[in-house]
Amino acid sequence: MKLFFFLITFLSCSSNAQTINVLHYNIKELDSTKLKKARQGKSAQLKYASDIIKKYRSDIISINEIQYDKADVPTSDFRTIGKNLKILGKLSGLKKMSSSFYEANTGMNSKPGIDGNYILKPTGEDRKNFADSVNFGMFPGQYSTGGIFNFPIKSEKIISSLKWRDFNPNIDLSKYRDTNGDRLPADMELFDKNFSDITLDVFGKDLHIILLHTVPAFGFGNKNTPNFERNRDQLEFLKWYLTGKSKLKSKMKISPLRKKDRFIAMGDWNVDPSSKNPGGKIIKQLGSHFKFAPGKNQKTYIGQSFAVKGYSAELDYILVSKNIKVLSSGVHHPDPKREEIGCNGSYTKQYRPNKVLVSYKKDGGICKAWVSKEYYKTKKASDHLAIWAKLQI
């Protein structure tokens, strides 16, 4: 009799369980100019990135580093407002899907150049004179975040104006300086981009999609940068929002998720858990509360150089609540099938099926190697790798 009831319960639970596919992808500096070229069939980067998105046929997609398009940004050639995410979706073969797309704080304090256009390829002097020195970026809406869904949106909570000191009253901004050596504004935002909580109706169940692209835990040559602590506090906010617990006595009128809520949190969180940066500790804490997919410290940032060795790190994450089951997950990282040719010599470009001849610098010289076509396309698409998960709700 006990076995009978067990089987009935098991079959009942199984019949209610549904499977969804999830993808997170940081596409390097995906601005309106590149999307315009892609629509004209003139952007190899976007062609390769779109092919990767198509490959995974995902129900829920997180996109980082996409420009929120505005009129006259970056030049007067552009007139659309908030259409870039749908343009990317169309290029990637996504049809009849809902989307969430809001302007990041990045670049909101930037200035156009002397010709009235924003600067896409800035020099060091350009960054000093025209960049947003608080939230970074060379033009408004740069490095925004978008979500594309195969489910209807029930509600959205977008947090962008929260002041850093209101979340962390202990933060002492007087000890930091911006990239120009100036003091930071006392009312600066916690998020250099924004924080999104989009509630979807997934098979009749509420599912919170948390989208976050944090500030890099990196100084970019600024010894007095606030980036390490800002990254930590952005992740501390995420942890509080998911658990309802924090040591900080914040001055906010924001409610966290409830313990029973289902969620998937995704994004480039810009710190490796193995690093000594303070944000790395919070990544580990999140892993002790919930489940990462994929886990096991898989590198998601590999840069775009074809050198044998280069900087790599785990920066991108998919985190799910305990009431969601991870069936499988991984990183889109094709085998390079590398074949070194040599350095500083004359090279005969003999045909290699499904391979591409690439160059890289080493010890002041130029070296060449054959790599697989899929690896080449992945590198050209972005400096980050797409990560995916198959989940059971």
N, C-alpha and C positions, 0 to 999 in steps of 0.2 A: 504493500500500500504506500509506504514512504517513497519507494522508487517511482511509483505511478505519479504521485504529486510532484516529485522532482522533475520528471520528464515534462509534465504539463507546464510547470513554471518555466523551465528552460526553453521550451518551444514558444511559449508566450513572449518571453523576453527577446528571443531571437527574431520573432516575426515583427517586433516593434523596432528593432535595430536597423539603421540605415547607414549606408556608406557614402562618404564624400571624398573628393580629391581636392587638395589644397596646394597652392604654389606661392612662394615668396620670391621676388626677384628685384634686386637693385640694379637698374639699367643705367650705366654711367652717363651722367650729365645729359639726360634726355630732355632737351629743350625744344621750343617751337620751331627753331630753324631746322633741326634734324628731322622733326616730324613732317615738316613741309617737304623736305627732300625725299623722305620715305614715301610720301604720297605720290611723288613724281617718279618713284622707282630709282632714286639716286643715292640711297643710303644703305651701304652694305651692313653697317652696324645694326640698323633697325630690322633689316631683312633677317639677319642671323638671330637677333633677340626674339623677333616674332615667331620664328621657326621653333625656338625653344619653348615659348609659351604654348604654341599649337601642340607640341609633342605630348604635353602632360594632360591636356583636355580637362582642365581643372574646373571645379565648381566655385571655388573661392580663391581669388588672386590678390596678392598684395604687391604693389609696385612702389618702389622708392626712386627718388631723384628725377621725377617727372615734373617739368615746369607747369605750374598753374598759369594758363595763358590769359593775358590781359591785353586790352587794346594798347597799341604803341609800345609793346614790350616784346622783345628787346628793341625793335625798330618800328617805324610807322607802317611797315609792310604787313603787320599783324593786327587783326581786328577782332578775333574771336575772344570769348570769355568763358573759361572753364570747359572747353571742348577737347583738350588734348588727350585726356584719358580715353574718351570714346573713339578718338582717332586711332590711338594705339590698339584699342580693342578691335576695331574694324580691320586694321592691318594684320592682327593676329587671328582673324577668323572667328571672333567671338560675336555671337548674334543674340539679340533679345535678352541681354543680361542687364541687371541693375548695377548702379555704380555710386560710389561715394568719393567726392573729390573737392577738397577745400584748399585755399591758399595757405602756404607755409609762411611763418614769420621771416624766413630766410630772405634777405635782400630788401626788406621793406624800408630800410633806412639808406639804401644805396642811391647813387645819383647818376644821371645820364652823363655821357661825355660831352665835349664841347660842340659836337655836331648834333646833339639832341638825342642820340641813340645810346642805349646801354652797351657796355663793352663786353663782348663775348670771349675775347682772347686777351685778358689783361696782363700787363707787365707789372712788376713790383710797384712801380710808381703809380700805376692806375689803381691798384688795390688800395694804396695809401690814400688816394684822393677821392675815389669814387665808390669803394666797397662799403657794405654795411659792416661796421666794425664790432657790432654787438651780436647780431644774428648771422653774420657772414653773408656771402652771396654778392654777385655783381648786378643783379636785377631783381625786381619784385617777383615773388612766386617761385623762385629757383629752388630746386630740391624739395618739391612738394611730394605728398604721399597720396596714393589713390587705391581704392579697393573696387574690384569687379566681381559680381556675384551672380550665380545661377539661381538665386532665391530672392524673394521680395524683401525690401527693407521695411522694418516696422518703426524704427526710430534711430536717431543719430545724436550723439553727444560729442561735440568738437571742442576741445580745450586748447586755446591758443594765447589768451590774454592773462592767464594766471601768473602773478608776480612770483619771482623766485623767493623773495623774503616772506611771502604769505604761506608758502609751503614749508620753507625751512627758516624760521625766525632766527636761528643761530648763525646763519651765513653772514660772514663779514666781507662785503664786497670791496671795502676800502683797500684791501691788500692785493687786489687784482688790477690789471691794466688791459686795455684792449690792444689790438694789433698795432695801433699807432702810439702806444704808450700813455694813452689818456685814461682817466678814471672811468669806471663803468657807472651807468645811471643806476640810482638806488632803486628805481622801479622797473628794472629790466625783467623780461619774461623768463620763466623757468624753461620753457620750450623754445628752442631756436627754430623749430618747425611747428608741429602741433601734436596733439594726442587725440585719437579718435576711438570712440566706442560705437560701433554700428550693430544694432540688434536686427538679426535676420529671422525670418520665419522659415525654419528648415524642417520640412516634413511635419509641420504643425507644432514644432518645438522652438522655443526662443534660444538663439545662439548669438552670443556677443563676440564680435570680431574686433579685436583691439589692434590698432595700427599705430606703430611708433617707430620713428627714425631719429635716433638720439644724436647729440653732438659728438664728434669724435673725441675719444680719450687720448688726445694728442695736442701738443702745443704749437706745432707749425713754426718753431723758432721763437716763440714768445715765452720767455722765462716766467712771466707773471700771468700766464693764462688762467682763466677760470674753468677751462674745458674739462679737466679731470674731475673737479667737484661738481660741475654742472651735469656731466654725464652720470656721475654717481647719483645725484638727486633726481634726475629724470628717471633713472631706473628704480630709485627708492619710491618715487611716485607710482610707477607701474606696480611695484610689489605691494604698496599700500592699497592701490585700487583693486588688486586681485585678491588680497587677503584681508583687508580692513585693518591691518596692524602696522604700526610704525612707531619708532621711538621719538619722532619729531612731534612737537605740539603745534600743529599747523593751524593757520587762520583761514580756513577755507569753508565754503558752503558747497562742497561737492560730496556726493555720496559714493562709496565704493560698491563693488559688486557684492551680492549676497553669497553666502557659502554654497548654496545649492545651484547657483547660476553656471551654465555651461559657457565656456569661452575658448577661443583660439586667439592667442596674442602672437603677432608677427612683426618682423622688421629687422633692419640693420641697426643693432644696438651698440655697434662701434667700440666694443671692448671684448677682449678674449678672456675667458674665465681663468686661464693659466697665467695672466699677467698680474703684476703687482699693483695695477691701478685700482682705485677704490671701487669702481664700477664692477670689476671682475668678481669681487666678493659677493655682490648682489646677484650676479648671474648664477653663482653657485647656490645662493639661498633660494632663488626661484626654482632651481632644479630639485631642491630638497622638498619644496612644497608641491610642485606639479611635475609634468612630464615634458621633456624636450623631444622633438622629432625633427630631424635626426639628433642623436646624442653622440657620445663618444668622441667629442672634441674633433669633429671633422672640419677641415679648413673651408671657409666659404669666400674668403678674399684671397686672390692669388695674383692680382695685378695683371698687366697686359704685356709685360716683357716676355720674350721667348727664351730668356737665359735659363741655363740648367737649374740654377738656384736663385731664389728671390724671396722677398718677404711674403709670408702668408699668415693668415690668422683666422680664427673662428669669430666672425662678427655678426652673422645673420642667424636668426632664430625663428623657430615655430614652437610655441609653448602651449600646451593644452591642459584643461582642467581634468581633475581625476575622474569625472564621470564621462569622459571621452576615451575611447580605446584606440591606441595607435596600432594599426594593422601592418603598415610598412612605411618606410620613409627613406630619404636619401638626398644626395647632392648631385646635381647635374655636372659631372666632371668626366668627360670622355677620356679614354686612354690615349696619351700622346703618341704612342708607338714611335717613339723618337729614334732618329737615325742621324747621328752626328756626321757632318761632312768635313769640318775642319775650320781653321781660322787663318785670315790674312793670306789666302791663296787665290788662285783662279779656279772657278767652279764651273763644271759642266752640268747644265740643268737637264739631266736625263729624266725621262718621264717615270713617275712612281704612281701607280694606281691608288686613288683615294688618299693621296698625300700632297702637302703643300711645302714648298721650300721657304724657310723663314730665316731672318737674320737677327743677330743680337750682338751687343757690345761686350767685350771681355778684355780686361787688361789693356785698354786703349785701342784694341783692334776690333775687327768685325768677324764674327763667326757665323756659320750657317748650319742648318739642320733640316731634315725632313720631319714633319709631324703629320698626324692624321688630320683629314679634312674637318672632322667634327670637333677635334680639339682646337684647331685653328679658328673655326667659326665661333666657338665658345669664348675664346680669348678676345676676339675682335668685337664680340657683342657687348662685353662689359668686363670690368676688373673684378666684379663679384660673380659668384656662381649662384644659379637658381637652386632653391631647396624645395622639396616636395614631401607630401605626406598623404597617405591613405588612411582615413579615420572612420571609426564607427561611432555614430551618435546614438 
